Amino acid sequence: MDVVKEIIKNSAIGPFSRGFKGMVLSLFASIVCTLFIMLIVLLRYGTEMNIQFGY
């Protein structure tokens, strides 16, 4: 846990308040979870999907 605290302290969000740090980290975690869920759905149902590229 000390390593994570040190990384956050030396990052761009280091000087901000704890509330703002929490909001930024929760936003990052939600984006990562959404991308992971999208990857799982694509791997599971990708062969059945009709994906078309273009206008």
MARPA-320424 format. One line per field, with one value per atom (N, C-alpha, C): x, y, z; atom name; chain; residue number from 1. Coordinates in Angstrom, 2 decimals. Each point is the difference from the previous one (the first is absolute). Example, Ala and Ser with C-alpha at 12.3 -4.5 7.8 and 13.67 -1.06 7.14 Angstrom:
2
c1	[13.19	-0.89	0.90	-0.35	0.82	-0.77] $
c2	[-5.69	1.19	1.20	1.05	1.19	1.09] $
c3	[7.80	0.00	0.00	-0.72	0.06	0.73] $
pati	[N	CA	C	N	CA	C] $
keba	[A	A	A	A	A	A] $
roke	[1	1	1	2	2	2] $
***
This chain:
55
c1	[0.82	-0.82	0.87	1.17	0.90	0.46	0.17	0.44	-1.07	-1.26	-1.11	-0.08	0.14	-0.04	1.15	1.18	1.16	-0.21	-0.57	-0.27	-1.00	-1.07	-1.02	0.60	0.85	0.60	0.90	0.69	0.92	-0.64	-1.29	-0.68	-0.57	-0.70	-0.57	-1.12	-0.67	-1.09	0.49	1.30	0.57	-0.38	0.09	-0.28	-1.49	-0.89	-1.43	-0.52	-1.23	-0.61	-0.36	-0.26	-0.32	-1.30	-0.97	-1.27	0.16	0.80	0.23	0.80	0.99	0.77	-0.92	-0.90	-0.94	-0.92	-0.45	-0.88	0.74	1.24	0.78	0.28	0.38	0.30	-1.25	-1.15	-1.23	-0.44	0.20	-0.30	0.90	1.29	0.93	-0.40	-0.35	-0.40	-1.28	-0.96	-1.24	0.26	0.91	0.34	0.67	0.93	0.69	-0.98	-0.92	-1.00	-0.92	-0.41	-0.85	0.71	1.27	0.77	0.19	0.21	0.17	-1.30	-1.13	-1.30	-0.26	0.34	-0.17	0.87	1.21	0.88	-0.59	-0.54	-0.62	-1.19	-0.85	-1.17	0.43	1.03	0.49	0.58	0.76	0.57	-1.07	-1.03	-1.05	-0.97	-0.44	-1.04	0.51	1.30	0.55	-0.24	-0.01	-0.22	-1.43	-0.93	-1.42	-0.43	0.87	-0.36	0.27	-0.84	0.18	0.56	1.32	0.66	0.33	-0.47	0.26	0.72	1.01	0.73	-0.36	-0.10	-0.33	-1.02	-0.57	-0.95	-1.39] $
c2	[-1.19	1.19	1.26	-0.10	1.15	0.39	-1.01	0.28	0.79	-0.39	0.70	1.44	0.20	1.36	0.83	-0.60	0.74	0.37	-0.90	0.28	1.14	-0.05	1.06	1.33	-0.04	1.24	0.65	-0.79	0.54	0.18	-0.27	0.15	1.42	0.21	1.33	0.36	-1.00	0.31	0.06	-0.08	0.00	1.20	1.22	1.15	0.28	-0.71	0.26	-0.63	0.34	-0.49	-1.48	-0.60	-1.44	-0.30	0.90	-0.20	0.00	0.94	0.08	-1.21	-0.44	-1.20	-1.21	-0.12	-1.12	0.03	1.20	0.13	-0.39	0.45	-0.32	-1.50	-0.59	-1.44	-0.84	0.43	-0.74	0.12	1.17	0.18	-0.90	-0.05	-0.87	-1.47	-0.40	-1.39	-0.35	0.92	-0.28	-0.13	0.81	-0.11	-1.34	-0.40	-1.28	-1.16	0.04	-1.07	-0.06	1.15	0.03	-0.61	0.35	-0.57	-1.50	-0.45	-1.44	-0.75	0.56	-0.63	-0.04	1.10	0.02	-1.05	-0.21	-1.03	-1.39	-0.26	-1.30	-0.24	1.02	-0.13	-0.24	0.72	-0.18	-1.38	-0.50	-1.34	-1.08	0.23	-1.02	-0.01	1.18	0.08	0.55	0.16	0.60	-0.79	-1.32	-0.84	0.07	0.35	0.07	1.40	0.98	1.38	0.33	0.85	0.48	1.41	0.10	1.29	0.53	1.21	0.63	1.31	0.25	1.24	0.86	1.27	0.91	1.03	0.70	1.06	-0.54] $
c3	[0.00	0.00	0.00	0.61	0.04	-1.40	-0.85	-1.37	-0.75	0.17	-0.66	0.50	1.30	0.56	-0.54	-0.13	-0.53	-1.46	-0.79	-1.41	-0.13	0.80	-0.05	0.46	1.03	0.51	-1.04	-0.80	-0.99	-1.37	-0.14	-1.29	-0.12	-1.09	-0.27	0.98	0.58	0.93	1.45	0.21	1.35	0.85	-0.51	0.87	0.26	-0.65	0.18	1.28	0.36	1.23	-0.13	1.15	0.02	-0.75	0.10	-0.69	-1.51	-0.49	-1.44	-0.47	0.78	-0.35	-0.08	0.96	0.00	-1.20	-0.37	-1.16	-1.28	-0.15	-1.19	-0.07	1.12	0.01	-0.25	0.53	-0.25	-1.45	-0.60	-1.42	-0.85	0.31	-0.70	0.16	1.21	0.24	-0.75	-0.07	-0.72	-1.50	-0.55	-1.42	-0.27	0.86	-0.18	0.11	0.96	0.14	-1.21	-0.52	-1.19	-1.19	-0.20	-1.11	0.16	1.23	0.25	-0.29	0.40	-0.27	-1.50	-0.70	-1.45	-0.68	0.49	-0.54	0.21	1.17	0.29	-0.92	-0.16	-0.88	-1.43	-0.45	-1.37	-0.20	0.96	-0.14	0.05	0.79	0.14	-1.17	-0.43	-1.02	-1.34	-0.14	-1.20	-1.26	0.11	-1.19	-0.48	0.88	-0.37	-0.44	0.20	-0.29	-1.48	-0.54	-1.36	0.07	-0.11	0.14	-1.38	-0.30	-1.29	0.22	-0.81	0.09	-1.19	0.21	-1.08	0.47	-0.94	0.31	0.06] $
pati	[N	CA	C	N	CA	C	N	CA	C	N	CA	C	N	CA	C	N	CA	C	N	CA	C	N	CA	C	N	CA	C	N	CA	C	N	CA	C	N	CA	C	N	CA	C	N	CA	C	N	CA	C	N	CA	C	N	CA	C	N	CA	C	N	CA	C	N	CA	C	N	CA	C	N	CA	C	N	CA	C	N	CA	C	N	CA	C	N	CA	C	N	CA	C	N	CA	C	N	CA	C	N	CA	C	N	CA	C	N	CA	C	N	CA	C	N	CA	C	N	CA	C	N	CA	C	N	CA	C	N	CA	C	N	CA	C	N	CA	C	N	CA	C	N	CA	C	N	CA	C	N	CA	C	N	CA	C	N	CA	C	N	CA	C	N	CA	C	N	CA	C	N	CA	C	N	CA	C	N	CA	C	N	CA	C	N	CA	C	N	CA	C] $
keba	[A	A	A	A	A	A	A	A	A	A	A	A	A	A	A	A	A	A	A	A	A	A	A	A	A	A	A	A	A	A	A	A	A	A	A	A	A	A	A	A	A	A	A	A	A	A	A	A	A	A	A	A	A	A	A	A	A	A	A	A	A	A	A	A	A	A	A	A	A	A	A	A	A	A	A	A	A	A	A	A	A	A	A	A	A	A	A	A	A	A	A	A	A	A	A	A	A	A	A	A	A	A	A	A	A	A	A	A	A	A	A	A	A	A	A	A	A	A	A	A	A	A	A	A	A	A	A	A	A	A	A	A	A	A	A	A	A	A	A	A	A	A	A	A	A	A	A	A	A	A	A	A	A	A	A	A	A	A	A	A	A	A	A	A	A] $
roke	[1	1	1	2	2	2	3	3	3	4	4	4	5	5	5	6	6	6	7	7	7	8	8	8	9	9	9	10	10	10	11	11	11	12	12	12	13	13	13	14	14	14	15	15	15	16	16	16	17	17	17	18	18	18	19	19	19	20	20	20	21	21	21	22	22	22	23	23	23	24	24	24	25	25	25	26	26	26	27	27	27	28	28	28	29	29	29	30	30	30	31	31	31	32	32	32	33	33	33	34	34	34	35	35	35	36	36	36	37	37	37	38	38	38	39	39	39	40	40	40	41	41	41	42	42	42	43	43	43	44	44	44	45	45	45	46	46	46	47	47	47	48	48	48	49	49	49	50	50	50	51	51	51	52	52	52	53	53	53	54	54	54	55	55	55] $
***
